[in-house]
Amino acid sequence: MQASAQLWATKDLAKHLPRPWERYLKPHNDKIVTPSVVQRDFQTIISEIGKPGHSPKPRGNSKGRVAGDSQPKRSKHPVVKKQSKSTPDKQKAA
């Protein structure tokens, strides 16, 4: 969805750069620029207007656990078992 919105917003900045097998369109024609033409010229548009965000910064690796430090043992918990299913005879007796 966002990609189509970007193509629609930049359609006025796109220039028609025809492939060798395509027909050349005059620069000031009244035809609507197609999304594929805008997508083809999108790299040029981005290089002209720039990116809105900053480049990612390298953060490095975390220090991790200190050498020689040990983790505490995991606490033990009792095993929870399911109760046996009650039979119809037991339900009638109750």
C-alpha positions in Angstrom: 0.0 0.0 0.0 2.8 2.4 0.9 4.7 1.7 -2.3 1.7 2.6 -4.5 1.3 5.8 -2.4 5.0 6.7 -3.0 4.6 6.1 -6.8 1.4 8.3 -6.9 3.1 11.1 -4.9 6.2 11.1 -7.2 4.4 10.9 -10.5 4.9 14.6 -11.2 8.7 14.2 -10.8 9.1 11.2 -13.1 10.5 11.5 -16.5 9.6 9.1 -19.2 12.7 7.2 -20.1 11.6 4.8 -22.9 13.3 1.5 -23.5 14.9 1.0 -26.9 11.8 -0.9 -28.1 9.2 1.6 -26.7 7.8 4.6 -28.4 9.1 8.0 -27.2 6.5 10.3 -25.7 6.9 14.1 -25.9 8.0 15.7 -22.6 4.9 17.9 -22.3 2.1 15.6 -23.2 -1.2 15.3 -21.4 -1.0 11.6 -20.9 -0.9 10.2 -17.4 2.4 8.7 -16.4 1.9 5.1 -15.5 3.2 3.6 -12.2 5.7 1.4 -14.0 7.3 4.5 -15.6 7.5 6.2 -12.2 9.0 3.0 -10.7 11.6 2.9 -13.4 12.6 6.5 -12.7 12.3 6.2 -8.9 16.0 5.7 -8.2 16.7 9.1 -9.9 13.9 10.8 -8.0 15.2 9.4 -4.6 18.8 10.6 -5.5 17.4 14.1 -6.2 15.1 14.6 -3.2 17.0 12.4 -0.7 15.7 10.0 1.9 13.7 11.2 4.9 15.5 9.0 7.4 19.0 8.6 8.6 21.3 5.8 7.6 21.5 3.0 10.1 24.3 3.2 12.7 26.4 0.2 13.6 25.7 -0.7 17.2 28.2 -3.6 17.7 27.7 -6.7 19.8 26.5 -6.9 23.4 29.0 -7.6 26.1 27.1 -10.6 27.3 27.8 -12.4 30.6 31.0 -11.6 32.5 33.6 -14.3 32.2 33.6 -16.7 35.1 30.1 -15.7 36.2 27.7 -18.6 36.5 23.9 -18.6 36.2 21.8 -19.7 39.2 20.3 -23.2 39.1 16.8 -23.3 37.8 14.2 -23.8 40.6 12.3 -27.1 40.6 8.6 -27.1 40.3 6.3 -30.1 41.0 4.9 -31.9 38.0 1.2 -31.1 37.4 -0.7 -34.2 36.2 -4.2 -34.3 34.7 -6.9 -35.9 36.7 -8.3 -39.0 35.3 -11.5 -38.5 33.4 -14.5 -39.3 35.4 -16.6 -42.2 34.0 -20.3 -41.9 33.5 -21.0 -44.3 36.5 -19.2 -41.9 38.9 -21.2 -38.9 37.6 -24.5 -40.8 38.1 -23.6 -41.7 41.6 -22.9 -38.1 42.6 
